[in-house]
Amino acid sequence: MWRAAAVCVVCQSLANSSYGVKGKSPLQKLHLVSQSIHHPHYTSSKFQRLPLRTSIQQFSSLNRLPLRKTKLLFVKYGYLPHRSFWVARLASRLLKLRYLVLGSAVGGGYTAKKTYDQWKEMLPDLSDYKWIVPDFIWELDEHIDFEKLSKALPDAEDLAKLLPDFDKIGESLSSLKGFFSPGSQGETAFRATDQGYENDKQYKKVSDKEKIDQLQEELLHTQLKYQRILERLEKENKELRKLVLQKDDKGIHQRKLKKSLIDMYSEVLDVLSDYDASYNTQDHLPRVVVVGDQSAGKTSVLEMIAQARIFPRGSGEMMTRSPVKVTLSEGPHHVALFKDSSREFDLTKEEDLAALRNEIEIRMRKSVKEGCTVSAETISLNVKGPGLQRMVLVDLPGVISTVTSGMAPDTKDTIFSISKAYMQNPNAIILCIQDGSVDAERSIVTDLVSQMDPHGKRTIFVLTKVDLAEKNVSSPNRIQQIIEGKLFPMKALGYFAVVTGKGNSSESIESIKEYEEEFFQNSKLLKTCMLKAHQVTTRNLSLAVSDCFWKMVRESVEQQADAFKATRFNLETEWKNNYPRLRELDRNELFEKAKNEILDEVISLSQVTPKHWEEILQKTLWERVSTHVIENIYLPAAQTTNSGTFNTTVDIKLKQWTDKQLPNKAVEVAWETLQEEFSHFMTEKKGKEHDDIFDKLKQAVKEESIKRHKWNERAEDSLRVIQHNTLEDRSISDKQQWDAAIHFMEDTLQSRLKDTESVIEDMVGPDWKKRWLYWVGRTKEQNIRNETKNELEKMIKCNEDHAAYLANDEVTTVRKNLEAKGVAVDPCLIKDTWHQVYRRHFLRTALSHCNLCRRGFYYYQRHFVDSELECNDVVLFWRIQRMLAITANTLRQQLTNTEVRRLEKNVKEVLEDFAEDSDKKIKLLTGKRVQLAEDLKKVREIQEKLEAFIEALHQEK
């Protein structure tokens, strides 16, 4: 009894010292047991939920023990009541605790062993993966003595000593029985606790509405708190990744960085865009298509995702005139660059941002054809920066309801067709942008999206300008209905609400983010649970779109790779059947082959012999100037009466001709000769090796090169001096040159005589022999000319030294003679006929004189002294012939030394220009063979890039 009394005194002191104190104390740990014993009418259920004032909830397993209801007697300290055995029964039950503890330990050990065996059976057999573990692990037993180590560990008896003594614990519990005696001070302490519990029940009487508001407020603040923490961590992560990427750029790790997944995927889309401009093929690969009504905020949402103001802006006018494909990827610096340009725009600098917006606007306007407002040609832009979500987005022109002034009539239909072409892709993610500040009934794009994706399996709905919507909309529930998709016929995977600024184009991305966060923090839409926290801000939107994009990519990319594999097999089979002996050369490879052939042909110009050049030049030049020499120099000089006048007239005429016409004519002849030779080499067929697929290209290169080529301007000046000095020389050095001059003169005169006789024959008609043989007759005019010719021939026979021109009285005489024969003739006809008749007479006389001069070289050397023979006309033709030879030699030197090289340079420039002009190559290299090779190359490239992308995708997993 003394031991129980001592325990009660100790418990009473603990109760007095801990009254009214909140915290974990021994008394608070025991009051449930005490109260369930001394106060049986207080059931344990009352203590399952503590008052709100209690900061720590207390639990005990002892209150579940089945206690027998007994009538407790109140006794005083030191007074022995009448004999009763309830204390003994209570002590015996409490002493059973040791058996409960021991039984629980044994049962728990068995259960733990059974669970361990089950887990061990569930583990896979890792024996096949022993090769992963290094070999030295299996050889540890050779280096470590495990037996010695096991002996050093304590044995089971030593470990048993560390366990608690359960007998002493049972004795300590039995010593507490005195504390449960009625009337003790512990009971008073617990009554005070019961009073506190009653006061807590009073505290609970608060309205449910206030509780809900308070919890919502706390939840919102908690969400914002963690959102700020998340943004801070993301910012730190962005800075760290930026430093890592910068180190990689500087080569600190001395390794080559692989292309990111999004860059590889973007390259696949670019190749597909080149392969099929109509998007019939590439539309089976995912990308995020941004659609919406005009001025709904599509571009602003895209800029918030890209974290830069990169697009041109305008107030109320159409700015997006063609699709813009934006590839977002992570990088150390926030930059942007076009697919076909190496210039990087620093998006942290305002001047680069302005230049980028200007470049995008210029490219859009260039892509729009004349008479149109929008274009289907895609502008490809890559944006890199730390923290950007990896995805490919396509910003489309805004859908309009009415064509306004200044637009093409088909603008509305064109925008609809472009939007449908992108949205018809079954794997495209449709980012539907809706302006929240306007009535939902005015939306056009929602009907279009519901047609393309009626079940909403790939649509994400975004409500923009929510700040304006909250101010203007009288019923906030309407915004909730829009977000929940109850006002539109369309369905969507997710619904988001964003704020993209205050409408000021000069706002920065950071200021817009701060404004958006501040708005949603104070907005009733979140406080009243109309919107959920994950449905707001462009940050959450970009995360959701990126996740959806990559999910769609993983699901569809392998199927597309298989499709292109089958297409490649079909194309390869078609090539083998149609062109079994030809290599698969695409348009660029064919162009390179044609380029080499053309350059070889240009080089072959330098291999033309000098003799060939000079013969062609001399012959062509004489054909050009012979008429001038005969008509304007030789004939007028031949009408003179003596040799002095003849030579004077010739010298004057030659000087005038050399100063004004001859050098220019010579250069023209040389340039035309070069063109003819160049064309000959370009169009010459080389037997079986000739490939007619290059004919159009060679012709175009030839024409463009000739068009660009200009002869050296100083060549005429130097040529003029040479020709002038040559024509002044009259010294024929030997008989061979004299005979050559006579031969040249005789050939020229005979050629002219033949031409003159042909003209006369056409004038007078066929002679009697042809009329009888071929049964042809003369016309009336031919008869008149024939009679006129006969009269004029009679006049020449009477006077063989007649002048070259008829006098007026002679014309009258001829006309009267013809009228006497009954032939009426016009004086002009007489003069015209005289010109040809006299010309024939003169040429015949000159030929006879030429024959006489064959033996005149001896008299020439003596300057025709003591001789009636004068051969000044032979000297004239020798001067002309020598001028032609020297001019041809000079032109040949200019050709081979200068002009052929300049032409080769022009050809190279033309080929380089054509190589950069893809449209020109498509126009000049055509045919089924070219197109088949082109398709085969593109499909192979697409398949290889897709396989590389899939492999990288699996490695990332």
VENMOQUI-V566476 format. One record per pair of residues at least 6 apart in sequence whose C-alpha atoms are under 8 Angstrom apart, sorted by the first residue. I is the first residue (numbers start at 1). GAP is how many residues later the second one is. D is the distance in whole Angstrom. If there is no record, write none. Layout:
i=(I;I)
gap=(GAP;GAP)
d=(D;D)
This chain:
i=(1;3;3;4;4;4;4;4;5;5;6;7;7;7;7;8;8;8;8;8;9;11;11;11;12;12;12;14;14;15;15;15;15;16;18;18;19;19;22;22;23;23;24;28;29;29;31;32;32;32;33;33;34;34;35;35;35;36;36;36;36;37;37;38;38;38;38;38;40;44;44;49;50;50;51;51;51;51;52;52;52;53;72;73;74;74;74;75;75;75;76;87;90;91;91;94;94;95;95;95;95;97;98;98;98;98;179;216;217;220;220;223;224;234;238;238;239;241;241;242;242;242;242;243;244;245;245;246;247;248;248;248;260;261;261;261;262;262;262;262;262;262;263;263;264;264;265;265;266;266;267;268;268;268;269;269;270;271;271;271;272;272;272;272;272;273;273;275;275;275;276;279;279;283;283;283;283;283;283;284;284;284;284;284;285;285;285;285;285;285;285;286;286;286;286;286;286;286;286;287;287;287;287;287;287;287;287;288;288;288;288;288;288;288;288;288;288;289;289;289;289;289;289;289;289;289;289;290;290;290;290;290;290;290;290;290;291;291;291;291;291;291;291;291;291;291;291;291;292;292;292;292;292;292;292;293;293;293;293;293;293;293;293;293;294;294;294;294;294;295;295;296;296;296;296;296;297;297;297;297;297;297;298;298;299;299;300;300;301;301;302;303;303;303;304;304;304;305;305;305;305;305;306;306;306;307;307;308;308;309;309;309;310;310;310;310;310;311;311;311;312;312;312;312;312;313;313;318;318;319;319;320;320;320;320;320;321;321;321;321;321;321;321;321;322;322;322;322;322;322;322;322;322;322;322;323;323;323;323;323;323;323;323;323;324;324;324;324;324;324;324;325;325;325;325;325;325;325;325;326;326;326;326;326;326;326;326;327;327;327;327;327;327;327;327;328;328;328;328;328;328;328;328;328;329;329;329;329;329;329;329;329;330;330;330;330;330;330;330;331;331;331;332;332;332;333;333;333;333;334;334;334;334;334;334;334;335;335;335;335;335;335;335;335;336;336;336;336;336;336;336;336;337;337;337;337;337;337;338;338;338;339;339;339;345;345;345;345;346;346;347;363;364;364;367;367;368;368;369;371;372;372;372;372;373;373;373;374;374;374;374;376;389;389;389;390;391;391;391;396;396;397;398;399;399;399;399;399;400;400;400;401;401;402;403;403;403;420;422;423;423;423;423;424;427;427;427;428;429;429;429;429;429;430;430;430;430;431;431;431;431;432;432;432;432;432;432;432;433;433;433;433;434;434;434;434;434;435;435;435;436;436;436;436;436;436;436;437;437;437;437;437;437;438;440;440;440;446;446;446;447;447;449;450;450;450;450;453;453;454;454;455;455;455;456;456;456;456;457;457;457;458;458;459;459;459;459;460;460;460;460;460;460;461;461;461;461;461;461;462;462;462;462;463;463;463;463;463;464;464;464;464;465;465;465;465;466;466;466;467;467;469;470;470;473;476;477;480;480;481;482;483;483;483;483;484;485;485;485;495;496;496;496;496;497;497;497;498;498;498;498;499;499;499;499;500;500;501;501;501;501;502;516;517;520;520;525;526;526;534;535;554;557;557;558;561;561;561;564;564;564;565;567;568;568;568;571;571;571;572;575;575;575;584;585;585;585;586;586;586;586;586;587;587;587;587;587;587;587;588;591;591;591;594;594;594;595;598;598;599;599;599;601;601;601;602;602;602;602;603;604;605;605;605;605;606;606;610;613;613;614;614;614;614;615;616;617;617;617;617;617;617;618;618;618;618;620;621;621;621;621;622;624;632;633;633;633;633;634;634;636;637;637;637;637;637;638;639;639;640;643;643;646;647;650;651;654;655;658;658;658;659;662;663;663;663;663;663;664;666;666;667;667;667;667;670;670;671;674;674;675;678;679;682;682;682;683;683;683;693;693;693;694;696;696;697;697;700;701;701;701;702;704;705;705;705;705;706;708;709;709;709;711;712;715;719;719;722;722;723;723;723;726;726;726;726;727;727;727;727;728;729;730;730;732;732;732;735;737;738;738;738;739;740;741;741;741;741;741;742;742;742;742;742;742;744;744;745;745;745;746;746;749;749;749;750;750;752;753;753;753;756;756;756;757;759;760;760;763;763;763;764;764;764;764;764;764;764;764;765;765;765;765;765;765;766;766;766;770;771;784;784;784;785;785;787;787;788;788;788;788;789;789;789;791;791;791;792;792;792;793;796;796;804;804;805;806;806;811;811;811;812;814;815;815;815;815;815;818;818;819;850;850;853;853;853;853;856;856;859;859;859;860;864;914;914;915)
gap=(177;172;175;171;172;173;174;175;173;174;172;168;169;171;172;168;170;171;172;176;170;16;168;175;172;173;174;12;13;12;170;171;174;173;7;9;170;173;32;33;32;33;32;30;29;31;159;12;28;31;29;30;146;153;7;152;155;6;7;8;27;30;143;34;142;143;144;149;29;19;20;8;7;147;146;149;150;153;148;151;152;147;110;109;107;108;109;6;107;108;107;90;87;83;86;79;80;75;76;78;79;73;68;69;71;72;7;311;310;306;307;310;297;153;148;149;147;91;145;89;90;91;144;89;88;86;87;86;6;6;7;9;69;688;691;692;65;66;67;128;129;130;64;66;681;685;681;684;61;126;678;674;677;678;13;16;110;667;670;671;7;9;10;666;670;6;9;660;663;664;6;142;143;139;141;142;143;144;145;141;142;143;144;276;140;142;143;268;271;272;275;139;141;142;143;263;266;267;270;104;105;106;107;140;141;142;262;103;104;105;106;140;141;142;143;257;261;104;105;106;107;133;134;139;140;141;142;8;103;104;105;106;140;141;142;143;7;104;105;106;107;108;128;139;140;141;142;154;6;106;107;140;141;142;153;105;106;107;140;141;142;150;151;152;24;103;104;105;106;21;103;102;137;138;139;168;136;137;138;167;168;203;97;135;12;96;9;200;199;237;93;6;7;8;196;205;234;83;84;233;234;237;22;77;82;81;202;39;201;44;199;200;37;43;44;46;47;45;46;49;7;45;46;48;49;6;192;79;80;42;78;44;75;76;77;78;43;44;47;52;53;54;75;76;42;45;46;52;53;54;55;56;57;74;75;52;53;54;55;56;71;72;73;74;54;55;56;57;70;71;72;53;54;55;56;67;68;69;70;54;55;56;57;66;67;68;69;53;54;55;56;63;64;65;66;54;55;56;60;61;62;63;64;65;53;54;55;56;59;60;61;62;54;55;56;57;58;59;60;53;54;55;52;53;54;13;51;52;53;12;13;14;49;50;51;52;9;10;11;12;13;48;49;50;8;9;10;11;45;46;47;48;6;7;8;44;45;46;42;43;44;41;42;43;7;8;10;11;6;7;6;16;11;15;8;10;6;7;6;37;35;36;38;39;34;35;38;23;37;40;41;42;153;154;157;156;155;158;159;22;23;18;17;13;16;17;45;46;12;15;44;11;43;10;6;8;9;32;6;6;7;26;29;28;31;125;129;30;29;30;31;119;120;19;28;29;30;28;29;30;31;13;14;17;27;28;29;30;28;29;30;31;9;27;28;29;30;28;29;30;27;28;29;30;32;33;43;27;28;29;31;32;35;31;42;47;48;42;43;44;42;43;41;6;39;40;41;6;37;36;37;35;36;37;34;35;36;37;34;35;36;34;35;32;33;34;35;32;33;34;35;36;85;22;31;32;33;34;35;33;34;35;36;20;32;33;34;35;33;34;35;36;33;34;35;36;31;32;33;32;52;10;6;9;6;49;53;50;51;6;6;12;13;14;48;11;6;7;10;40;39;40;41;45;38;39;40;18;38;39;40;13;17;38;39;12;16;6;11;14;15;10;21;20;6;16;6;6;7;6;6;399;389;393;392;382;385;386;375;378;379;378;372;368;371;372;361;364;365;364;9;357;358;349;345;348;349;344;345;347;348;351;334;335;338;343;344;346;347;327;324;330;334;100;103;104;316;84;100;305;308;309;77;80;81;76;79;298;302;301;77;72;73;76;295;290;294;282;275;279;271;274;275;278;273;57;52;53;56;271;274;275;266;267;269;270;49;44;45;48;263;262;41;21;16;17;20;21;16;239;13;8;9;10;12;13;8;164;165;6;227;229;226;225;226;77;73;69;62;65;66;61;58;53;54;56;57;60;52;221;225;44;48;49;224;221;225;40;221;226;31;24;23;16;17;20;12;15;16;232;233;234;231;228;229;227;228;224;206;209;210;205;206;198;201;202;205;197;198;193;194;197;188;187;179;168;171;164;165;160;163;164;153;156;157;160;152;153;155;156;151;150;145;149;6;143;146;122;141;119;136;140;115;138;133;134;136;137;140;108;111;112;132;135;136;133;137;105;129;132;101;104;94;97;98;93;97;91;87;90;91;80;83;84;83;77;76;77;19;22;23;14;17;18;19;20;21;22;25;12;13;14;17;18;21;10;11;12;6;6;39;40;41;44;48;31;36;26;30;42;45;44;45;48;23;26;27;22;42;45;44;6;42;31;34;30;25;28;16;19;20;15;16;9;10;11;12;15;6;7;6;21;24;16;17;18;21;13;15;6;8;10;11;6;6;7;6)
d=(8;6;8;6;6;6;4;7;6;8;8;7;6;6;6;7;5;4;8;8;8;8;7;7;8;5;5;8;7;6;8;6;6;7;7;7;7;8;7;8;8;7;8;8;7;8;7;8;7;7;6;6;7;8;7;8;7;6;7;7;7;8;7;8;7;8;7;8;7;6;8;8;6;8;6;5;7;8;7;8;8;7;7;7;8;5;6;7;7;7;8;8;8;6;7;7;7;6;8;7;7;7;6;7;8;6;7;7;7;8;7;8;8;8;6;5;8;7;7;7;4;7;6;7;8;7;5;6;7;8;8;7;8;7;7;7;7;7;6;6;6;8;8;7;7;6;8;7;7;7;8;6;6;7;7;8;8;7;8;7;8;7;5;8;7;7;7;7;6;8;7;7;8;7;8;5;8;8;8;5;6;6;8;7;8;6;7;7;7;7;7;8;5;5;7;7;6;6;8;7;5;6;7;8;5;6;7;8;6;5;6;6;5;6;7;8;7;6;5;7;7;7;7;7;6;5;6;7;7;6;5;6;6;5;6;7;7;7;6;8;7;8;7;7;6;5;6;7;6;6;6;6;5;6;5;5;5;6;7;7;8;7;7;6;7;8;4;5;6;7;7;8;6;6;5;7;7;8;7;7;8;8;7;6;7;7;8;6;7;7;8;6;7;8;7;7;7;8;8;7;7;6;7;7;7;8;6;7;6;7;8;7;8;6;8;7;6;8;5;7;7;5;7;7;6;6;7;8;8;8;8;8;8;7;5;7;6;7;8;7;5;6;8;6;6;8;8;6;5;6;6;6;7;7;6;8;7;7;5;6;6;6;5;7;6;5;6;7;5;5;7;7;6;5;6;7;6;4;7;6;5;6;7;6;5;6;8;8;6;5;6;8;6;5;6;6;5;6;6;6;5;5;6;8;8;6;5;7;6;7;5;7;5;5;5;6;6;7;7;5;5;5;8;6;6;8;7;5;7;6;6;7;7;5;4;7;6;5;5;5;8;6;5;6;6;5;7;7;7;6;4;6;6;5;6;6;5;7;6;5;6;6;6;7;5;7;8;7;6;7;6;8;8;8;6;6;6;5;7;6;7;5;8;7;6;6;6;8;7;7;7;6;7;7;6;7;6;7;8;8;7;7;7;7;6;7;7;7;6;8;8;7;7;7;7;7;6;7;7;8;7;8;6;6;8;7;7;7;5;6;8;8;7;8;6;5;6;6;5;6;7;8;7;7;7;6;5;6;6;5;6;7;7;8;6;5;6;6;5;6;6;5;5;6;7;5;8;8;6;7;5;4;7;8;8;7;8;7;8;6;7;7;7;7;7;5;7;7;8;6;7;8;6;7;7;4;4;6;8;6;6;7;6;7;5;6;7;5;6;5;6;8;8;8;6;8;6;5;6;6;5;6;7;7;8;6;5;6;6;5;6;7;7;5;7;8;7;6;6;7;7;8;7;8;8;8;8;6;7;6;7;6;7;7;8;7;7;8;8;6;5;6;8;7;6;5;7;7;6;5;6;8;5;7;8;6;7;7;5;7;7;8;7;7;7;8;6;6;7;6;7;8;7;7;7;6;6;7;6;8;6;7;7;6;6;7;7;8;6;7;8;7;8;6;8;6;8;6;8;5;5;7;7;8;7;6;8;8;6;8;8;8;8;6;8;8;7;7;7;7;8;8;8;6;6;7;8;8;6;7;8;7;7;8;7;6;7;7;8;6;8;5;6;6;8;7;7;6;7;5;8;8;6;6;8;5;7;8;6;6;7;7;8;8;8;6;6;7;7;8;8;8;5;8;6;6;7;7;7;6;7;7;8;7;8;8;7;7;7;7;6;7;8;5;8;6;5;8;6;7;8;8;8;7;8;6;8;7;8;8;7;8;7;7;8;8;7;8;8;7;7;8;7;6;7;5;7;8;7;7;7;8;7;7;6;5;7;8;7;8;6;7;7;8;8;7;7;8;8;6;8;7;7;7;6;8;6;7;8;6;8;7;7;7;7;8;8;7;8;7;8;7;7;8;6;8;6;5;7;7;8;7;6;8;8;7;8;8;7;6;6;7;6;8;7;8;8;8;6;6;7;7;7;6;7;8;7;8;6;7;8;8;8;4;6;8;5;5;8;8;5;8;6;8;8;8;7;7;7;6;7;8;7;8;7;7;8;8;7;7;7;6;7;7;7;8;8;7;7;7;7;7;8;8;7;8;7;8;7;7;8;8;8;8;6;8;7;8;7;7;8;8;7;8;8;6;8;7;7;7;7;8;8;6;6;7;7)
